[in-house]
Structure formats: C-alpha cells, structure tokens
Amino acid sequence: MRKGSDLGRSVRSGALLGAVNGLFGGGGGMVAVPLLERSLPTRAAHATAIAAVLPATALSGAVYLFTGRVPLPRLIPSALGVMLGGYFGAKLLPLLPVRAADVLFGILMLAAGIGMVF
C-alpha cells in the first residue's frame, strides 16, 4: 500500500511541477527541490528535480517555440548560456557541503521572490 501512495504523491507532485514550469517559464525546480527533500538527500533532490523538470521544460519550450512566442534571436545565445551554466552547476553541486547548497538555494529563492515583487 505504501508504494501506491508514494506513486500517487509522485504523480501529483510531478503534475504540479509541470504546471509551474509551463505557466511561469521555469521554476519547477524551485518547487521540486523542497518536495523531493522530504524523501531524498539534498544532492539527490537537486539532481532529481533537474531530471524531472527536463521533459516538462522541453515540452513547454516546444509549445512556446511552435506557437511563435519565442524571440529566435535570443534563443540560441540564451540556450548556450543556460547549458554552460547547467554543466558547471552540476559539476559544482557534489563539491559543495550540503548546508551550503541549502543556504545558496534558499538565497536564490528569496532573491527571485523579491525580484518578482519589486
């Protein structure tokens, strides 16, 4: 019975993450990490969040691209920068102490929230 409830919770959480990601153009990982940290170690939660949000990002991105909502001159340089940053971020995470990753993630979430309000 436990596995079924875990599966249902994962599907519901995944639907929420996909909706957040598609609606706001990203940010699914900001929701995913705290949810995943309930059942996974911090580093695994961060890595799983990225892997889980990837398909939603690809699908949402395709919808936006094929409906003409993406300014193509900005797409390639932005995508290259994101890929470069993602590569180095993934290499850095295992080197950071867990507490430092949590604090940096919290600061990022706080800064993003403040930036959206003001």
Beta strands, then each sheet from edge to edge (+ up, - down):
end
